[in-house]
Amino acid sequence: MSNVSIKPLGKRVLILPQPAEEVTRTGIYIPDSAKEKPQRGEVIAIGSNEEIEVKVGEIVLYGKYSGSKLEYNGTEYLIMEHTDILAVI
């Protein structure tokens, strides 16, 4: 878990995307140009709204084009509405 001083407002959630796979299950290397945008990540912080169903530290799946990119201290995060989260894994 990360110690980030960013606090999302309202119904928003801060996500640390997990890196895209570099090798397939069969061992084939995937070049950067062919990698898909990650669709899962760790919840780093949540807003103050009581409707948010995820907790800090959970790994979640989210829509492919969800959220807004945010760079903080050299690390790229996504900040998104809690409704963009599809599932907890």
Phi and psi restraints in degrees (value plus and minus 20) as a CYANA .aco file:
   2 SER   PHI    -118.2   -78.2
   2 SER   PSI     131.1   171.1
   3 ASN   PHI    -126.7   -86.7
   3 ASN   PSI      67.7   107.7
   4 VAL   PHI    -131.3   -91.3
   4 VAL   PSI     117.9   157.9
   5 SER   PHI    -113.2   -73.2
   5 SER   PSI       8.0    48.0
   6 ILE   PHI    -117.9   -77.9
   6 ILE   PSI     106.3   146.3
   7 LYS   PHI    -136.0   -96.0
   7 LYS   PSI      88.6   128.6
   8 PRO   PHI     -82.1   -42.1
   8 PRO   PSI     130.2   170.2
   9 LEU   PHI    -119.8   -79.8
   9 LEU   PSI     130.7   170.7
  10 GLY   PHI      39.8    79.8
  10 GLY   PSI    -143.0  -103.0
  11 LYS   PHI    -116.9   -76.9
  11 LYS   PSI       1.0    41.0
  12 ARG   PHI    -114.2   -74.2
  12 ARG   PSI     137.0   177.0
  13 VAL   PHI    -152.6  -112.6
  13 VAL   PSI     119.6   159.6
  14 LEU   PHI    -119.2   -79.2
  14 LEU   PSI     105.9   145.9
  15 ILE   PHI    -140.5  -100.5
  15 ILE   PSI     118.3   158.3
  16 LEU   PHI    -120.4   -80.4
  16 LEU   PSI      84.5   124.5
  17 PRO   PHI     -81.5   -41.5
  17 PRO   PSI     121.6   161.6
  18 GLN   PHI    -103.1   -63.1
  18 GLN   PSI     124.2   164.2
  19 PRO   PHI     -82.5   -42.5
  19 PRO   PSI     129.3   169.3
  20 ALA   PHI     -88.2   -48.2
  20 ALA   PSI     130.8   170.8
  21 GLU   PHI     -84.7   -44.7
  21 GLU   PSI     118.2   158.2
  22 GLU   PHI    -119.9   -79.9
  22 GLU   PSI     -38.9     1.1
  23 VAL   PHI    -155.7  -115.7
  23 VAL   PSI     116.2   156.2
  24 THR   PHI     -93.4   -53.4
  24 THR   PSI     150.1   190.1
  25 ARG   PHI     -80.5   -40.5
  25 ARG   PSI     -46.7    -6.7
  26 THR   PHI    -109.7   -69.7
  26 THR   PSI     -17.3    22.7
  27 GLY   PHI      74.2   114.2
  27 GLY   PSI     -10.4    29.6
  28 ILE   PHI    -105.5   -65.5
  28 ILE   PSI     108.6   148.6
  29 TYR   PHI     -91.7   -51.7
  29 TYR   PSI     114.3   154.3
  30 ILE   PHI    -124.0   -84.0
  30 ILE   PSI      95.7   135.7
  31 PRO   PHI     -88.2   -48.2
  31 PRO   PSI     137.2   177.2
  32 ASP   PHI     -74.1   -34.1
  32 ASP   PSI     -57.0   -17.0
  33 SER   PHI     -88.3   -48.3
  33 SER   PSI     -38.5     1.5
  34 ALA   PHI    -125.8   -85.8
  34 ALA   PSI     -23.8    16.2
  35 LYS   PHI     -92.1   -52.1
  35 LYS   PSI     120.3   160.3
  36 GLU   PHI    -104.5   -64.5
  36 GLU   PSI     132.6   172.6
  37 LYS   PHI     -82.1   -42.1
  37 LYS   PSI     113.9   153.9
  38 PRO   PHI     -78.3   -38.3
  38 PRO   PSI     126.2   166.2
  39 GLN   PHI    -145.2  -105.2
  39 GLN   PSI      -2.5    37.5
  40 ARG   PHI    -164.5  -124.5
  40 ARG   PSI     133.3   173.3
  41 GLY   PHI    -189.4  -149.4
  41 GLY   PSI     157.7   197.7
  42 GLU   PHI    -118.4   -78.4
  42 GLU   PSI     115.9   155.9
  43 VAL   PHI     -94.2   -54.2
  43 VAL   PSI     100.8   140.8
  44 ILE   PHI    -119.1   -79.1
  44 ILE   PSI     -58.8   -18.8
  45 ALA   PHI    -174.4  -134.4
  45 ALA   PSI     133.2   173.2
  46 ILE   PHI    -148.0  -108.0
  46 ILE   PSI     135.6   175.6
  47 GLY   PHI     -93.0   -53.0
  47 GLY   PSI    -197.7  -157.7
  48 SER   PHI    -109.7   -69.7
  48 SER   PSI     -21.4    18.6
  49 ASN   PHI     -91.3   -51.3
  49 ASN   PSI     115.8   155.8
  50 GLU   PHI     -92.1   -52.1
  50 GLU   PSI     -34.4     5.6
  51 GLU   PHI     -97.8   -57.8
  51 GLU   PSI     -31.8     8.2
  52 ILE   PHI     -89.0   -49.0
  52 ILE   PSI     103.6   143.6
  53 GLU   PHI    -115.4   -75.4
  53 GLU   PSI     -25.2    14.8
  54 VAL   PHI    -121.2   -81.2
  54 VAL   PSI     142.0   182.0
  55 LYS   PHI    -142.2  -102.2
  55 LYS   PSI     135.4   175.4
  56 VAL   PHI     -78.4   -38.4
  56 VAL   PSI     114.6   154.6
  57 GLY   PHI      78.4   118.4
  57 GLY   PSI     -36.3     3.7
  58 GLU   PHI     -95.6   -55.6
  58 GLU   PSI     129.0   169.0
  59 ILE   PHI    -115.3   -75.3
  59 ILE   PSI     108.3   148.3
  60 VAL   PHI    -146.7  -106.7
  60 VAL   PSI     138.6   178.6
  61 LEU   PHI    -125.0   -85.0
  61 LEU   PSI     119.9   159.9
  62 TYR   PHI    -158.4  -118.4
  62 TYR   PSI     144.9   184.9
  63 GLY   PHI     -81.1   -41.1
  63 GLY   PSI     129.9   169.9
  64 LYS   PHI     -75.8   -35.8
  64 LYS   PSI     -59.5   -19.5
  65 TYR   PHI    -132.1   -92.1
  65 TYR   PSI       7.4    47.4
  66 SER   PHI    -100.2   -60.2
  66 SER   PSI     132.0   172.0
  67 GLY   PHI      59.5    99.5
  67 GLY   PSI     152.5   192.5
  68 SER   PHI    -139.4   -99.4
  68 SER   PSI     116.4   156.4
  69 LYS   PHI     -91.6   -51.6
  69 LYS   PSI     124.5   164.5
  70 LEU   PHI    -165.3  -125.3
  70 LEU   PSI     104.3   144.3
  71 GLU   PHI    -123.6   -83.6
  71 GLU   PSI     110.7   150.7
  72 TYR   PHI    -161.2  -121.2
  72 TYR   PSI     101.6   141.6
  73 ASN   PHI      32.0    72.0
  73 ASN   PSI      20.3    60.3
  74 GLY   PHI      60.0   100.0
  74 GLY   PSI     -16.6    23.4
  75 THR   PHI    -134.1   -94.1
  75 THR   PSI     117.1   157.1
  76 GLU   PHI    -113.8   -73.8
  76 GLU   PSI     109.0   149.0
  77 TYR   PHI    -140.6  -100.6
  77 TYR   PSI     147.8   187.8
  78 LEU   PHI    -139.2   -99.2
  78 LEU   PSI     118.3   158.3
  79 ILE   PHI    -138.2   -98.2
  79 ILE   PSI     107.8   147.8
  80 MET   PHI    -166.3  -126.3
  80 MET   PSI     143.0   183.0
  81 GLU   PHI     -87.1   -47.1
  81 GLU   PSI     124.9   164.9
  82 HIS   PHI     -82.0   -42.0
  82 HIS   PSI     -43.9    -3.9
  83 THR   PHI     -93.3   -53.3
  83 THR   PSI     -32.6     7.4
  84 ASP   PHI     -98.8   -58.8
  84 ASP   PSI     -32.5     7.5
  85 ILE   PHI    -101.1   -61.1
  85 ILE   PSI     107.5   147.5
  86 LEU   PHI    -113.0   -73.0
  86 LEU   PSI     -55.6   -15.6
  87 ALA   PHI    -184.3  -144.3
  87 ALA   PSI     138.9   178.9
  88 VAL   PHI    -123.9   -83.9
  88 VAL   PSI     114.8   154.8
